[in-house]
Amino acid sequence: MLPQRKHPAHFATHGGGNRSVIVFLTICVHRRRTLLANDVAHRLLFAAWSKDDRWRVGRYVVMPDHVHLFCSPGVWPPTSLDDWIEYWKNLATRAWPRAEQKPIWQKGHWDTQLRTGDSYAAKWEYVRNNPVRHGLVVPAEDWPFAGEVHELRWHD
């Protein structure tokens, strides 16, 4: 039987030789409220992710109550992923236009370090189609709250 966890184990980011380091993240809204799928939230998140290069955000999808994104260290050795996530969560929260909606974010996050280029492609396909699975759009390309801040390329 597999262990039942409410939170994933967070392991240190590691690179092997010249292999890419790309991490898949999921961050949820406090109490899973539907606060994010709008132009204002999308702009705030994009600005926060663009402001700090310690970690670089690649492709992302902003859903009503959570965010999926891929990120890669912008410096080596990588700085703390936890610290970087807290940094951009705080930036977005401080700029949030409606104080009565705070707190915005759940504590913690889910992270998975990708191991292969195939894994990256498969995870992106899953993330890209998340709005379709939730009945928000058809096709996935019609979802307006998705994009790419930096191009992250997989290399072995």
C-alpha angles and dihedrals in degrees: 000000000000120000115260109230132180090197130031123244107256113218127190114270111253136184127205113214109300095341118130121257108216122162125199112215135190118191121182134207117248108274088358091274115172100246106126113061097088138090096256095053091043092053092046092052094045090050093048092049091047094051101066125048098189084100123016121217115221121178119355143173122207110208125188094264106016145025129228117197143159119223139178132195114270091197133037127258088035120243119233112298089207092054092048092050091050089049096056093038088056093047092052093044094050090051093044108125099215114059092188089067094061134144090058103178137055114232115262131006143229117255135179125181108222117233104195142022088246089057090052092051093046094047091048091051089052093048095044091054096046093100089052093051089050091052094245100121144355117236110028091232089069093066105106097198100071135084148117129274098184129008108248113198125196117228131168 
